[in-house]
Amino acid sequence: MIQYYESIFYNTLEELNATYQPNHPDILHMEEKYGTGIQFSHIMHREGVEPRFELSCYKVRRERN
């Protein structure tokens, strides 16, 4: 199961690409808020969607039987 926590949107690809740096303020903020076990998705939405660029954080959780 995937548990999504938060998304941050950017207006330019350069802003989104900057989040690949581990010391980026948005990355640090999300890690502080949700822990270091989270994962990130970098999403570029189709043309015409504003804002077009998205950083999403989530955690993959194992379901217990």
PDB file of N, CA, C, O and CB in Angstrom:
ATOM      1  N   MET A   1       0.841  -1.175   0.000  1.00  0.00           N
ATOM      2  CA  MET A   1       0.000   0.000   0.000  1.00  0.00           C
ATOM      3  C   MET A   1       0.890   1.243   0.000  1.00  0.00           C
ATOM      4  O   MET A   1       1.897   1.299   0.706  1.00  0.00           O
ATOM      5  CB  MET A   1      -0.959  -0.005   1.218  1.00  0.00           C
ATOM      6  N   ILE A   2       0.509   2.219  -0.788  1.00  0.00           N
ATOM      7  CA  ILE A   2       1.256   3.473  -0.848  1.00  0.00           C
ATOM      8  C   ILE A   2       0.475   4.534  -0.091  1.00  0.00           C
ATOM      9  O   ILE A   2      -0.711   4.751  -0.340  1.00  0.00           O
ATOM     10  CB  ILE A   2       1.511   3.914  -2.324  1.00  0.00           C
ATOM     11  N   GLN A   3       1.157   5.189   0.836  1.00  0.00           N
ATOM     12  CA  GLN A   3       0.545   6.276   1.583  1.00  0.00           C
ATOM     13  C   GLN A   3       1.187   7.586   1.138  1.00  0.00           C
ATOM     14  O   GLN A   3       2.357   7.845   1.420  1.00  0.00           O
ATOM     15  CB  GLN A   3       0.703   6.065   3.124  1.00  0.00           C
ATOM     16  N   TYR A   4       0.403   8.410   0.435  1.00  0.00           N
ATOM     17  CA  TYR A   4       0.896   9.708  -0.016  1.00  0.00           C
ATOM     18  C   TYR A   4       0.772  10.713   1.109  1.00  0.00           C
ATOM     19  O   TYR A   4      -0.212  10.719   1.849  1.00  0.00           O
ATOM     20  CB  TYR A   4       0.127  10.193  -1.263  1.00  0.00           C
ATOM     21  N   TYR A   5       1.786  11.567   1.234  1.00  0.00           N
ATOM     22  CA  TYR A   5       1.785  12.561   2.293  1.00  0.00           C
ATOM     23  C   TYR A   5       1.553  13.977   1.783  1.00  0.00           C
ATOM     24  O   TYR A   5       0.651  14.673   2.249  1.00  0.00           O
ATOM     25  CB  TYR A   5       3.079  12.504   3.036  1.00  0.00           C
ATOM     26  N   GLU A   6       2.364  14.396   0.834  1.00  0.00           N
ATOM     27  CA  GLU A   6       2.341  15.813   0.475  1.00  0.00           C
ATOM     28  C   GLU A   6       2.925  15.994  -0.914  1.00  0.00           C
ATOM     29  O   GLU A   6       3.778  15.219  -1.347  1.00  0.00           O
ATOM     30  CB  GLU A   6       3.121  16.660   1.507  1.00  0.00           C
ATOM     31  N   SER A   7       2.459  17.023  -1.608  1.00  0.00           N
ATOM     32  CA  SER A   7       3.042  17.422  -2.885  1.00  0.00           C
ATOM     33  C   SER A   7       3.367  18.899  -2.840  1.00  0.00           C
ATOM     34  O   SER A   7       2.658  19.690  -2.219  1.00  0.00           O
ATOM     35  CB  SER A   7       2.089  17.106  -4.060  1.00  0.00           C
ATOM     36  N   ILE A   8       4.442  19.255  -3.505  1.00  0.00           N
ATOM     37  CA  ILE A   8       4.816  20.648  -3.688  1.00  0.00           C
ATOM     38  C   ILE A   8       4.901  20.863  -5.191  1.00  0.00           C
ATOM     39  O   ILE A   8       5.478  20.045  -5.909  1.00  0.00           O
ATOM     40  CB  ILE A   8       6.181  21.005  -2.957  1.00  0.00           C
ATOM     41  N   PHE A   9       4.326  21.964  -5.666  1.00  0.00           N
ATOM     42  CA  PHE A   9       4.267  22.240  -7.099  1.00  0.00           C
ATOM     43  C   PHE A   9       5.224  23.363  -7.461  1.00  0.00           C
ATOM     44  O   PHE A   9       5.448  24.290  -6.683  1.00  0.00           O
ATOM     45  CB  PHE A   9       2.837  22.602  -7.525  1.00  0.00           C
ATOM     46  N   TYR A  10       5.786  23.257  -8.666  1.00  0.00           N
ATOM     47  CA  TYR A  10       6.747  24.230  -9.177  1.00  0.00           C
ATOM     48  C   TYR A  10       6.316  24.691 -10.558  1.00  0.00           C
ATOM     49  O   TYR A  10       5.654  23.956 -11.292  1.00  0.00           O
ATOM     50  CB  TYR A  10       8.172  23.632  -9.223  1.00  0.00           C
ATOM     51  N   ASN A  11       6.694  25.906 -10.903  1.00  0.00           N
ATOM     52  CA  ASN A  11       6.328  26.467 -12.200  1.00  0.00           C
ATOM     53  C   ASN A  11       7.318  26.126 -13.303  1.00  0.00           C
ATOM     54  O   ASN A  11       6.963  26.180 -14.480  1.00  0.00           O
ATOM     55  CB  ASN A  11       6.204  27.953 -12.088  1.00  0.00           C
ATOM     56  N   THR A  12       8.556  25.775 -12.950  1.00  0.00           N
ATOM     57  CA  THR A  12       9.563  25.493 -13.978  1.00  0.00           C
ATOM     58  C   THR A  12      10.244  24.155 -13.723  1.00  0.00           C
ATOM     59  O   THR A  12      10.297  23.666 -12.595  1.00  0.00           O
ATOM     60  CB  THR A  12      10.610  26.615 -14.026  1.00  0.00           C
ATOM     61  N   LEU A  13      10.758  23.583 -14.791  1.00  0.00           N
ATOM     62  CA  LEU A  13      11.507  22.338 -14.686  1.00  0.00           C
ATOM     63  C   LEU A  13      12.785  22.534 -13.877  1.00  0.00           C
ATOM     64  O   LEU A  13      13.212  21.624 -13.167  1.00  0.00           O
ATOM     65  CB  LEU A  13      11.839  21.798 -16.076  1.00  0.00           C
ATOM     66  N   GLU A  14      13.389  23.693 -13.977  1.00  0.00           N
ATOM     67  CA  GLU A  14      14.612  23.970 -13.218  1.00  0.00           C
ATOM     68  C   GLU A  14      14.351  23.914 -11.714  1.00  0.00           C
ATOM     69  O   GLU A  14      15.173  23.401 -10.955  1.00  0.00           O
ATOM     70  CB  GLU A  14      15.181  25.345 -13.603  1.00  0.00           C
ATOM     71  N   GLU A  15      13.210  24.439 -11.290  1.00  0.00           N
ATOM     72  CA  GLU A  15      12.854  24.391  -9.871  1.00  0.00           C
ATOM     73  C   GLU A  15      12.669  22.945  -9.408  1.00  0.00           C
ATOM     74  O   GLU A  15      13.124  22.575  -8.326  1.00  0.00           O
ATOM     75  CB  GLU A  15      11.569  25.202  -9.611  1.00  0.00           C
ATOM     76  N   LEU A  16      12.004  22.134 -10.223  1.00  0.00           N
ATOM     77  CA  LEU A  16      11.801  20.726  -9.871  1.00  0.00           C
ATOM     78  C   LEU A  16      13.133  19.980  -9.851  1.00  0.00           C
ATOM     79  O   LEU A  16      13.393  19.206  -8.929  1.00  0.00           O
ATOM     80  CB  LEU A  16      10.830  20.054 -10.863  1.00  0.00           C
ATOM     81  N   ASN A  17      13.968  20.202 -10.846  1.00  0.00           N
ATOM     82  CA  ASN A  17      15.261  19.509 -10.910  1.00  0.00           C
ATOM     83  C   ASN A  17      16.153  19.850  -9.727  1.00  0.00           C
ATOM     84  O   ASN A  17      16.980  19.032  -9.323  1.00  0.00           O
ATOM     85  CB  ASN A  17      15.978  19.856 -12.204  1.00  0.00           C
ATOM     86  N   ALA A  18      16.001  21.033  -9.172  1.00  0.00           N
ATOM     87  CA  ALA A  18      16.807  21.434  -8.005  1.00  0.00           C
ATOM     88  C   ALA A  18      16.505  20.543  -6.802  1.00  0.00           C
ATOM     89  O   ALA A  18      17.338  20.427  -5.903  1.00  0.00           O
ATOM     90  CB  ALA A  18      16.540  22.915  -7.645  1.00  0.00           C
ATOM     91  N   THR A  19      15.326  19.909  -6.767  1.00  0.00           N
ATOM     92  CA  THR A  19      14.957  19.068  -5.628  1.00  0.00           C
ATOM     93  C   THR A  19      15.689  17.731  -5.626  1.00  0.00           C
ATOM     94  O   THR A  19      15.558  16.971  -4.666  1.00  0.00           O
ATOM     95  CB  THR A  19      13.466  18.827  -5.627  1.00  0.00           C
ATOM     96  N   TYR A  20      16.450  17.421  -6.664  1.00  0.00           N
ATOM     97  CA  TYR A  20      17.268  16.205  -6.656  1.00  0.00           C
ATOM     98  C   TYR A  20      18.445  16.340  -5.689  1.00  0.00           C
ATOM     99  O   TYR A  20      19.063  15.338  -5.330  1.00  0.00           O
ATOM    100  CB  TYR A  20      17.783  15.897  -8.071  1.00  0.00           C
ATOM    101  N   GLN A  21      18.757  17.549  -5.270  1.00  0.00           N
ATOM    102  CA  GLN A  21      19.829  17.771  -4.306  1.00  0.00           C
ATOM    103  C   GLN A  21      19.319  17.405  -2.917  1.00  0.00           C
ATOM    104  O   GLN A  21      18.255  17.875  -2.514  1.00  0.00           O
ATOM    105  CB  GLN A  21      20.327  19.248  -4.346  1.00  0.00           C
ATOM    106  N   PRO A  22      20.058  16.571  -2.171  1.00  0.00           N
ATOM    107  CA  PRO A  22      19.569  16.120  -0.856  1.00  0.00           C
ATOM    108  C   PRO A  22      19.439  17.234   0.177  1.00  0.00           C
ATOM    109  O   PRO A  22      18.739  17.070   1.176  1.00  0.00           O
ATOM    110  CB  PRO A  22      20.486  15.066  -0.315  1.00  0.00           C
ATOM    111  N   ASN A  23      20.103  18.362  -0.052  1.00  0.00           N
ATOM    112  CA  ASN A  23      20.019  19.460   0.912  1.00  0.00           C
ATOM    113  C   ASN A  23      19.026  20.533   0.477  1.00  0.00           C
ATOM    114  O   ASN A  23      19.055  21.648   0.997  1.00  0.00           O
ATOM    115  CB  ASN A  23      21.389  20.082   1.112  1.00  0.00           C
ATOM    116  N   HIS A  24      18.151  20.211  -0.470  1.00  0.00           N
ATOM    117  CA  HIS A  24      17.141  21.174  -0.914  1.00  0.00           C
ATOM    118  C   HIS A  24      16.167  21.421   0.243  1.00  0.00           C
ATOM    119  O   HIS A  24      15.771  20.473   0.921  1.00  0.00           O
ATOM    120  CB  HIS A  24      16.380  20.654  -2.195  1.00  0.00           C
ATOM    121  N   PRO A  25      15.778  22.673   0.479  1.00  0.00           N
ATOM    122  CA  PRO A  25      14.916  22.987   1.625  1.00  0.00           C
ATOM    123  C   PRO A  25      13.592  22.220   1.635  1.00  0.00           C
ATOM    124  O   PRO A  25      13.122  21.834   2.705  1.00  0.00           O
ATOM    125  CB  PRO A  25      14.627  24.458   1.643  1.00  0.00           C
ATOM    126  N   ASP A  26      12.982  21.991   0.473  1.00  0.00           N
ATOM    127  CA  ASP A  26      11.714  21.257   0.437  1.00  0.00           C
ATOM    128  C   ASP A  26      11.904  19.794   0.810  1.00  0.00           C
ATOM    129  O   ASP A  26      11.059  19.212   1.490  1.00  0.00           O
ATOM    130  CB  ASP A  26      11.081  21.359  -0.948  1.00  0.00           C
ATOM    131  N   ILE A  27      13.004  19.197   0.373  1.00  0.00           N
ATOM    132  CA  ILE A  27      13.318  17.809   0.733  1.00  0.00           C
ATOM    133  C   ILE A  27      13.561  17.712   2.240  1.00  0.00           C
ATOM    134  O   ILE A  27      13.032  16.821   2.905  1.00  0.00           O
ATOM    135  CB  ILE A  27      14.565  17.297  -0.057  1.00  0.00           C
ATOM    136  N   LEU A  28      14.355  18.624   2.766  1.00  0.00           N
ATOM    137  CA  LEU A  28      14.649  18.618   4.199  1.00  0.00           C
ATOM    138  C   LEU A  28      13.379  18.816   5.025  1.00  0.00           C
ATOM    139  O   LEU A  28      13.202  18.175   6.062  1.00  0.00           O
ATOM    140  CB  LEU A  28      15.671  19.709   4.537  1.00  0.00           C
ATOM    141  N   HIS A  29      12.505  19.697   4.569  1.00  0.00           N
ATOM    142  CA  HIS A  29      11.244  19.942   5.281  1.00  0.00           C
ATOM    143  C   HIS A  29      10.386  18.677   5.331  1.00  0.00           C
ATOM    144  O   HIS A  29       9.859  18.325   6.386  1.00  0.00           O
ATOM    145  CB  HIS A  29      10.460  21.086   4.607  1.00  0.00           C
ATOM    146  N   MET A  30      10.246  17.993   4.194  1.00  0.00           N
ATOM    147  CA  MET A  30       9.429  16.780   4.159  1.00  0.00           C
ATOM    148  C   MET A  30      10.042  15.659   4.994  1.00  0.00           C
ATOM    149  O   MET A  30       9.321  14.925   5.670  1.00  0.00           O
ATOM    150  CB  MET A  30       9.247  16.312   2.720  1.00  0.00           C
ATOM    151  N   GLU A  31      11.356  15.525   4.953  1.00  0.00           N
ATOM    152  CA  GLU A  31      12.013  14.498   5.771  1.00  0.00           C
ATOM    153  C   GLU A  31      11.846  14.785   7.251  1.00  0.00           C
ATOM    154  O   GLU A  31      11.681  13.862   8.049  1.00  0.00           O
ATOM    155  CB  GLU A  31      13.498  14.405   5.425  1.00  0.00           C
ATOM    156  N   GLU A  32      11.887  16.044   7.622  1.00  0.00           N
ATOM    157  CA  GLU A  32      11.695  16.413   9.028  1.00  0.00           C
ATOM    158  C   GLU A  32      10.250  16.132   9.452  1.00  0.00           C
ATOM    159  O   GLU A  32       9.999  15.679  10.569  1.00  0.00           O
ATOM    160  CB  GLU A  32      12.046  17.910   9.255  1.00  0.00           C
ATOM    161  N   LYS A  33       9.323  16.400   8.564  1.00  0.00           N
ATOM    162  CA  LYS A  33       7.904  16.249   8.875  1.00  0.00           C
ATOM    163  C   LYS A  33       7.444  14.786   8.877  1.00  0.00           C
ATOM    164  O   LYS A  33       6.638  14.395   9.722  1.00  0.00           O
ATOM    165  CB  LYS A  33       7.082  17.036   7.880  1.00  0.00           C
ATOM    166  N   TYR A  34       7.960  13.962   7.921  1.00  0.00           N
ATOM    167  CA  TYR A  34       7.462  12.600   7.750  1.00  0.00           C
ATOM    168  C   TYR A  34       8.494  11.508   8.022  1.00  0.00           C
ATOM    169  O   TYR A  34       8.164  10.324   7.966  1.00  0.00           O
ATOM    170  CB  TYR A  34       6.946  12.440   6.368  1.00  0.00           C
ATOM    171  N   GLY A  35       9.730  11.887   8.314  1.00  0.00           N
ATOM    172  CA  GLY A  35      10.774  10.899   8.589  1.00  0.00           C
ATOM    173  C   GLY A  35      11.613  10.599   7.361  1.00  0.00           C
ATOM    174  O   GLY A  35      11.246  10.950   6.240  1.00  0.00           O
ATOM    175  N   THR A  36      12.737   9.947   7.586  1.00  0.00           N
ATOM    176  CA  THR A  36      13.670   9.696   6.488  1.00  0.00           C
ATOM    177  C   THR A  36      13.300   8.480   5.662  1.00  0.00           C
ATOM    178  O   THR A  36      13.978   8.197   4.674  1.00  0.00           O
ATOM    179  CB  THR A  36      15.057   9.525   7.026  1.00  0.00           C
ATOM    180  N   GLY A  37      12.259   7.750   6.020  1.00  0.00           N
ATOM    181  CA  GLY A  37      11.853   6.571   5.269  1.00  0.00           C
ATOM    182  C   GLY A  37      10.947   6.872   4.088  1.00  0.00           C
ATOM    183  O   GLY A  37      10.441   5.950   3.449  1.00  0.00           O
ATOM    184  N   ILE A  38      10.734   8.150   3.786  1.00  0.00           N
ATOM    185  CA  ILE A  38       9.843   8.496   2.691  1.00  0.00           C
ATOM    186  C   ILE A  38      10.576   8.427   1.354  1.00  0.00           C
ATOM    187  O   ILE A  38      11.806   8.461   1.298  1.00  0.00           O
ATOM    188  CB  ILE A  38       9.253   9.892   2.903  1.00  0.00           C
ATOM    189  N   GLN A  39       9.800   8.329   0.290  1.00  0.00           N
ATOM    190  CA  GLN A  39      10.330   8.332  -1.064  1.00  0.00           C
ATOM    191  C   GLN A  39       9.722   9.508  -1.813  1.00  0.00           C
ATOM    192  O   GLN A  39       8.699  10.059  -1.407  1.00  0.00           O
ATOM    193  CB  GLN A  39      10.035   6.988  -1.792  1.00  0.00           C
ATOM    194  N   PHE A  40      10.368   9.883  -2.914  1.00  0.00           N
ATOM    195  CA  PHE A  40       9.933  11.050  -3.673  1.00  0.00           C
ATOM    196  C   PHE A  40       9.656  10.687  -5.115  1.00  0.00           C
ATOM    197  O   PHE A  40      10.327   9.836  -5.699  1.00  0.00           O
ATOM    198  CB  PHE A  40      10.977  12.151  -3.606  1.00  0.00           C
ATOM    199  N   SER A  41       8.656  11.344  -5.681  1.00  0.00           N
ATOM    200  CA  SER A  41       8.359  11.238  -7.102  1.00  0.00           C
ATOM    201  C   SER A  41       8.484  12.626  -7.706  1.00  0.00           C
ATOM    202  O   SER A  41       7.989  13.605  -7.148  1.00  0.00           O
ATOM    203  CB  SER A  41       6.938  10.636  -7.349  1.00  0.00           C
ATOM    204  N   HIS A  42       9.149  12.702  -8.853  1.00  0.00           N
ATOM    205  CA  HIS A  42       9.261  13.943  -9.612  1.00  0.00           C
ATOM    206  C   HIS A  42       8.351  13.786 -10.828  1.00  0.00           C
ATOM    207  O   HIS A  42       8.573  12.912 -11.666  1.00  0.00           O
ATOM    208  CB  HIS A  42      10.764  14.252 -10.034  1.00  0.00           C
ATOM    209  N   ILE A  43       7.332  14.631 -10.921  1.00  0.00           N
ATOM    210  CA  ILE A  43       6.295  14.465 -11.929  1.00  0.00           C
ATOM    211  C   ILE A  43       6.223  15.709 -12.813  1.00  0.00           C
ATOM    212  O   ILE A  43       6.195  16.838 -12.323  1.00  0.00           O
ATOM    213  CB  ILE A  43       4.930  14.190 -11.265  1.00  0.00           C
ATOM    214  N   MET A  44       6.193  15.476 -14.130  1.00  0.00           N
ATOM    215  CA  MET A  44       5.969  16.557 -15.081  1.00  0.00           C
ATOM    216  C   MET A  44       4.606  16.305 -15.720  1.00  0.00           C
ATOM    217  O   MET A  44       4.428  15.324 -16.442  1.00  0.00           O
ATOM    218  CB  MET A  44       7.122  16.635 -16.168  1.00  0.00           C
ATOM    219  N   HIS A  45       3.643  17.190 -15.454  1.00  0.00           N
ATOM    220  CA  HIS A  45       2.300  17.040 -15.993  1.00  0.00           C
ATOM    221  C   HIS A  45       2.258  17.510 -17.443  1.00  0.00           C
ATOM    222  O   HIS A  45       3.143  18.231 -17.904  1.00  0.00           O
ATOM    223  CB  HIS A  45       1.285  17.824 -15.143  1.00  0.00           C
ATOM    224  N   ARG A  46       1.226  17.093 -18.144  1.00  0.00           N
ATOM    225  CA  ARG A  46       1.103  17.444 -19.565  1.00  0.00           C
ATOM    226  C   ARG A  46       1.000  18.956 -19.749  1.00  0.00           C
ATOM    227  O   ARG A  46       0.649  19.691 -18.827  1.00  0.00           O
ATOM    228  CB  ARG A  46      -0.126  16.754 -20.184  1.00  0.00           C
ATOM    229  N   GLU A  47       1.310  19.388 -20.941  1.00  0.00           N
ATOM    230  CA  GLU A  47       1.253  20.811 -21.274  1.00  0.00           C
ATOM    231  C   GLU A  47      -0.166  21.324 -21.063  1.00  0.00           C
ATOM    232  O   GLU A  47      -1.138  20.632 -21.367  1.00  0.00           O
ATOM    233  CB  GLU A  47       1.713  21.060 -22.737  1.00  0.00           C
ATOM    234  N   GLY A  48      -0.275  22.515 -20.553  1.00  0.00           N
ATOM    235  CA  GLY A  48      -1.577  23.113 -20.284  1.00  0.00           C
ATOM    236  C   GLY A  48      -2.005  23.001 -18.838  1.00  0.00           C
ATOM    237  O   GLY A  48      -2.922  23.705 -18.416  1.00  0.00           O
ATOM    238  N   VAL A  49      -1.365  22.131 -18.059  1.00  0.00           N
ATOM    239  CA  VAL A  49      -1.657  22.003 -16.630  1.00  0.00           C
ATOM    240  C   VAL A  49      -0.727  22.946 -15.880  1.00  0.00           C
ATOM    241  O   VAL A  49       0.491  22.886 -16.054  1.00  0.00           O
ATOM    242  CB  VAL A  49      -1.483  20.517 -16.132  1.00  0.00           C
ATOM    243  N   GLU A  50      -1.283  23.803 -15.060  1.00  0.00           N
ATOM    244  CA  GLU A  50      -0.476  24.760 -14.304  1.00  0.00           C
ATOM    245  C   GLU A  50      -0.762  24.616 -12.817  1.00  0.00           C
ATOM    246  O   GLU A  50      -1.939  24.553 -12.459  1.00  0.00           O
ATOM    247  CB  GLU A  50      -0.755  26.207 -14.770  1.00  0.00           C
ATOM    248  N   PRO A  51       0.204  24.560 -11.938  1.00  0.00           N
ATOM    249  CA  PRO A  51       1.626  24.414 -12.260  1.00  0.00           C
ATOM    250  C   PRO A  51       1.907  23.009 -12.789  1.00  0.00           C
ATOM    251  O   PRO A  51       1.219  22.049 -12.442  1.00  0.00           O
ATOM    252  CB  PRO A  51       2.499  24.704 -11.016  1.00  0.00           C
ATOM    253  N   ARG A  52       2.901  22.912 -13.610  1.00  0.00           N
ATOM    254  CA  ARG A  52       3.144  21.699 -14.382  1.00  0.00           C
ATOM    255  C   ARG A  52       4.055  20.691 -13.686  1.00  0.00           C
ATOM    256  O   ARG A  52       4.019  19.507 -14.020  1.00  0.00           O
ATOM    257  CB  ARG A  52       3.735  22.063 -15.700  1.00  0.00           C
ATOM    258  N   PHE A  53       4.856  21.121 -12.745  1.00  0.00           N
ATOM    259  CA  PHE A  53       5.883  20.265 -12.149  1.00  0.00           C
ATOM    260  C   PHE A  53       5.577  20.008 -10.682  1.00  0.00           C
ATOM    261  O   PHE A  53       5.215  20.925  -9.945  1.00  0.00           O
ATOM    262  CB  PHE A  53       7.274  20.900 -12.299  1.00  0.00           C
ATOM    263  N   GLU A  54       5.728  18.745 -10.258  1.00  0.00           N
ATOM    264  CA  GLU A  54       5.297  18.338  -8.920  1.00  0.00           C
ATOM    265  C   GLU A  54       6.344  17.444  -8.258  1.00  0.00           C
ATOM    266  O   GLU A  54       6.893  16.536  -8.882  1.00  0.00           O
ATOM    267  CB  GLU A  54       3.946  17.607  -8.991  1.00  0.00           C
ATOM    268  N   LEU A  55       6.601  17.718  -7.001  1.00  0.00           N
ATOM    269  CA  LEU A  55       7.401  16.848  -6.144  1.00  0.00           C
ATOM    270  C   LEU A  55       6.435  16.244  -5.132  1.00  0.00           C
ATOM    271  O   LEU A  55       5.781  16.968  -4.383  1.00  0.00           O
ATOM    272  CB  LEU A  55       8.589  17.633  -5.434  1.00  0.00           C
ATOM    273  N   SER A  56       6.349  14.924  -5.112  1.00  0.00           N
ATOM    274  CA  SER A  56       5.416  14.227  -4.231  1.00  0.00           C
ATOM    275  C   SER A  56       6.202  13.325  -3.295  1.00  0.00           C
ATOM    276  O   SER A  56       7.182  12.708  -3.712  1.00  0.00           O
ATOM    277  CB  SER A  56       4.378  13.408  -5.046  1.00  0.00           C
ATOM    278  N   CYS A  57       5.789  13.239  -2.040  1.00  0.00           N
ATOM    279  CA  CYS A  57       6.446  12.319  -1.118  1.00  0.00           C
ATOM    280  C   CYS A  57       5.440  11.299  -0.626  1.00  0.00           C
ATOM    281  O   CYS A  57       4.260  11.596  -0.441  1.00  0.00           O
ATOM    282  CB  CYS A  57       7.079  13.076   0.070  1.00  0.00           C
ATOM    283  N   TYR A  58       5.937  10.089  -0.418  1.00  0.00           N
ATOM    284  CA  TYR A  58       5.084   8.975  -0.027  1.00  0.00           C
ATOM    285  C   TYR A  58       5.911   7.927   0.700  1.00  0.00           C
ATOM    286  O   TYR A  58       7.141   7.977   0.714  1.00  0.00           O
ATOM    287  CB  TYR A  58       4.386   8.360  -1.256  1.00  0.00           C
ATOM    288  N   LYS A  59       5.207   6.976   1.303  1.00  0.00           N
ATOM    289  CA  LYS A  59       5.849   5.843   1.960  1.00  0.00           C
ATOM    290  C   LYS A  59       5.138   4.581   1.515  1.00  0.00           C
ATOM    291  O   LYS A  59       3.908   4.536   1.471  1.00  0.00           O
ATOM    292  CB  LYS A  59       5.820   5.989   3.515  1.00  0.00           C
ATOM    293  N   VAL A  60       5.907   3.558   1.187  1.00  0.00           N
ATOM    294  CA  VAL A  60       5.347   2.257   0.827  1.00  0.00           C
ATOM    295  C   VAL A  60       5.234   1.453   2.114  1.00  0.00           C
ATOM    296  O   VAL A  60       6.218   1.239   2.821  1.00  0.00           O
ATOM    297  CB  VAL A  60       6.235   1.508  -0.249  1.00  0.00           C
ATOM    298  N   ARG A  61       4.024   1.017   2.400  1.00  0.00           N
ATOM    299  CA  ARG A  61       3.765   0.255   3.617  1.00  0.00           C
ATOM    300  C   ARG A  61       3.340  -1.156   3.241  1.00  0.00           C
ATOM    301  O   ARG A  61       2.562  -1.364   2.310  1.00  0.00           O
ATOM    302  CB  ARG A  61       2.679   0.943   4.488  1.00  0.00           C
ATOM    303  N   ARG A  62       3.856  -2.097   3.970  1.00  0.00           N
ATOM    304  CA  ARG A  62       3.451  -3.499   3.760  1.00  0.00           C
ATOM    305  C   ARG A  62       2.169  -3.752   4.502  1.00  0.00           C
ATOM    306  O   ARG A  62       2.010  -3.369   5.661  1.00  0.00           O
ATOM    307  CB  ARG A  62       4.553  -4.491   4.226  1.00  0.00           C
ATOM    308  N   GLU A  63       1.251  -4.407   3.812  1.00  0.00           N
ATOM    309  CA  GLU A  63      -0.009  -4.774   4.457  1.00  0.00           C
ATOM    310  C   GLU A  63       0.209  -6.032   5.277  1.00  0.00           C
ATOM    311  O   GLU A  63       0.887  -6.960   4.835  1.00  0.00           O
ATOM    312  CB  GLU A  63      -1.139  -4.986   3.409  1.00  0.00           C
ATOM    313  N   ARG A  64      -0.352  -6.062   6.439  1.00  0.00           N
ATOM    314  CA  ARG A  64      -0.229  -7.234   7.307  1.00  0.00           C
ATOM    315  C   ARG A  64      -1.404  -8.158   7.056  1.00  0.00           C
ATOM    316  O   ARG A  64      -2.542  -7.713   6.910  1.00  0.00           O
ATOM    317  CB  ARG A  64      -0.163  -6.824   8.804  1.00  0.00           C
ATOM    318  N   ASN A  65      -1.118  -9.435   7.007  1.00  0.00           N
ATOM    319  CA  ASN A  65      -2.183 -10.420   6.786  1.00  0.00           C
ATOM    320  C   ASN A  65      -2.810 -10.876   8.071  1.00  0.00           C
ATOM    321  O   ASN A  65      -3.721 -11.703   8.054  1.00  0.00           O
ATOM    322  CB  ASN A  65      -1.653 -11.611   6.042  1.00  0.00           C
TER     323      ASN A  65
END
